[in-house]
Amino acid sequence: MKVPFLDLSIQHQALREQALAALASTYDGTRFCLGKDVETFEENFSKTLGYTRTLGLNSGTSPLHLAAVIAGWGPGDEVIVPAFTFISSAWGVSYVGATPKFVDIDAKTFNLDPAAVEAAITPKTKGIVIVHLFGQPAPMDALLAIAKKHNLFVVEDCAQAVEAKYKGTPVGILGDVGTFSFYPTKNLGGCGEGGALVSKNDAHFDQAKLLRVHGMGRRYYHDQVGFNFRMDGFQGALLNVKLPHLATWTARRQAIAAKYIAGIKLADVILPATVDYGASVYHQFTIRHPRRDALREHLTKHEIGTDLIYPVPLHRQTCYAGLGYAEGSIPVAEKAAATCVSLPIFPELTDAQVDHVIASVNSF
Ligand SMILES: *Cc1c(COP(=O)(O)O)cnc(C)c1O
């Protein structure tokens, strides 16, 4: 039995009629850049997820860039970023000329380790990018307490955690600015690039909105050096079709994860930890094993797709070689990168496929 790591076609075929009708309406109405479809999506996203306002953007990297500008970070400033995440989490910091300070993760949850964060603070530290990695909410109380104590601007990278809640509050508005991605492979994915920014702080939100369109308040009057970060109309239209299904898809991801957690019995395997302060929305189901590559090969033989997310931690990437982090300098993140493998977890997987993954892992 074949189990692809991810198959986007099942979801898109199921929604085909609705999606094409929505896209046709946008096409016929020539609502290509922002426009009504995007506005409707912004309202729907806020209402569905529990935010006051949502800003539709052209990727999940753009809000991280906007957040860095809004925070006022610049050359000479240090910003804490987890060493184990997607590279975008650090991009905003680098784009404004500040320095990412890579910090280790907690061995159980893959999220920032508050003790390591506290130890990394210097007089230059101005902010922190908290990533809710793989859909698992980060330990916000501990991290926000550190941020408050040291007056840090807090960005929540929620690219993998749409619909995740921390003690009942949706992630994204616990810090100063929250960021989302609607890249096609994310839990809520568009038909191309897309992203969003949320904030409970109106001044931050209004600045982001100004920066999104060339720093332009009044037409052709530019108050700040801005960007072109507009969400395109087709993405808004498609996301409006998909958003009503998100809760069902999330529940299915969680049900698959529960099956994996109950069924996988393999010596030396480390399964994703569950936490008492929130439920993961399982963007990934990433396990660890000392013989990861052999396990992966075994699963390939059983026609199961897997992925390495992420094979190289950020502080060991070539683009950050200049920062001088030696091998072994951030050990938990390095060990995670060396032993992790992600199993298929998308809502359209059948129970038989999930059972096949479990049996195949267990037969390793
Ligand atoms: C996907 C992702 C992003 C960036 O999103 P894009 O839409 O690809 O620009 C940022 N952070 C994390 C953790 C991500 O997984």
The ligand as a Gaussian input file, in Angstrom:
#p B3LYP/6-31G(d) Opt

LIG

0 1
 C        6.411000      28.002000       5.966000
 C        7.052000      28.728000       7.070000
 C        7.359000      30.100000       7.003000
 C        7.306000      30.929000       5.764000
 O        6.278000      30.843000       4.947000
 P        6.317000      31.147000       3.376000
 O        4.876000      31.338000       3.112000
 O        6.901000      29.963000       2.711000
 O        7.089000      32.400000       3.144000
 C        7.856000      30.712000       8.136000
 N        8.089000      30.033000       9.262000
 C        7.843000      28.727000       9.361000
 C        8.107000      28.051000      10.660000
 C        7.333000      28.028000       8.272000
 O        7.107000      26.715000       8.381000

